Amino acid sequence: MYFISTKIEIKDYKPTKLNENVGEDVRLIGTVTKISDRGDVIFIEVNQQNPVTVVLFSDDDNLRLNNGDNVEVFGEVQEYKGKNEIIAQKIRVVK
């Protein structure tokens, strides 16, 4: 399994490339500017050059994010109501 995973390429997400990455796995690095916790769904606005909505379906109470945190997000780009968002698979705070 490890050998296979080293061959998978994850693109850095650029919000300025509208709809080019829909359906692809991407990596986004940015700063948390807004967090809306709706129970089992958390909406996180991450600002890189433009704000990007990150959706996290989670029951993980160990994730602690604050406005101003720098984060690295791995997930899949989806389009919802004409806007791109990232469905997060993994989020981590970076220094």
Secondary structure, DSSP 8 states (H G I E B T S, - for coil): -HHHHTT---EE--TTSTTTTTTSEEEEEEEEEEEEE-SSEEEEEEESSSEEEEEEE---TT----TT-EEEEEEEEEEETTEEEEEEEEEEE--
